[in-house]
Amino acid sequence: MNFTFIDYSAFGLWILISIVSAYILVKKFKLFEGSKNAQIALSIGLILGHLIYLIWKYIFLILIGAN
């Protein structure tokens, strides 16, 4: 079971989306009082959420026997 180029490019794009969306939510909308630490935590949380999805996808594909 291998990940495709689409999987890797989607993850790379998701990292950029996470950073930009965290900046917009924290700095522009003053979420969490505009804290830099909140912006970093939100970015890391979004990135880790996507990593968990990729791990889940990998395990699920192994369980169903997809090659």
C-alpha positions as CSV (number, residue, x, y, z in Angstrom):
1,M,0.0,0.0,0.0
2,N,1.6,3.2,-1.2
3,F,0.4,6.8,-0.9
4,T,0.0,8.6,-4.2
5,F,1.4,11.9,-5.3
6,I,-2.1,13.3,-4.7
7,D,-1.9,12.3,-1.0
8,Y,1.5,14.0,-0.6
9,S,0.5,17.1,-2.5
10,A,-2.8,17.4,-0.6
11,F,-0.9,17.2,2.7
12,G,1.6,19.9,1.5
13,L,-1.3,22.1,0.5
14,W,-3.1,21.5,3.8
15,I,-0.1,22.8,5.7
16,L,-0.3,26.1,3.8
17,I,-4.1,26.2,4.3
18,S,-3.6,25.5,8.1
19,I,-1.1,28.4,8.5
20,V,-3.2,30.8,6.5
21,S,-6.5,30.0,8.1
22,A,-4.9,30.1,11.6
23,Y,-3.5,33.6,10.8
24,I,-6.9,34.8,9.5
25,L,-8.9,33.4,12.5
26,V,-6.4,34.7,15.1
27,K,-5.1,37.9,13.7
28,K,-8.0,39.3,11.6
29,F,-11.0,38.0,13.6
30,K,-9.2,38.5,17.0
31,L,-10.0,34.9,18.0
32,F,-8.2,34.0,21.2
33,E,-7.4,37.7,21.6
34,G,-4.9,37.7,18.7
35,S,-2.3,35.6,20.6
36,K,0.7,34.4,18.7
37,N,0.7,31.2,20.8
38,A,-2.9,30.6,19.8
39,Q,-2.1,31.0,16.2
40,I,0.8,28.5,16.4
41,A,-1.4,26.0,18.4
42,L,-4.2,26.3,15.9
43,S,-1.8,25.7,13.0
44,I,-0.2,22.7,14.6
45,G,-3.6,21.3,15.6
46,L,-4.9,21.5,12.0
47,I,-1.7,19.9,10.6
48,L,-1.9,17.1,13.2
49,G,-5.5,16.5,12.4
50,H,-4.7,15.9,8.8
51,L,-1.8,13.6,9.8
52,I,-4.2,11.6,11.9
53,Y,-6.5,11.3,8.8
54,L,-3.6,10.1,6.7
55,I,-2.7,7.4,9.3
56,W,-6.3,6.4,9.6
57,K,-6.6,6.1,5.8
58,Y,-3.4,4.0,5.7
59,I,-4.7,1.6,8.4
60,F,-8.2,1.4,6.9
61,L,-6.7,0.5,3.5
62,I,-4.6,-2.2,5.1
63,L,-7.6,-3.6,6.9
64,I,-9.7,-3.9,3.8
65,G,-6.8,-5.3,1.8
66,A,-6.6,-2.6,-0.9
67,N,-3.4,-2.7,-2.8
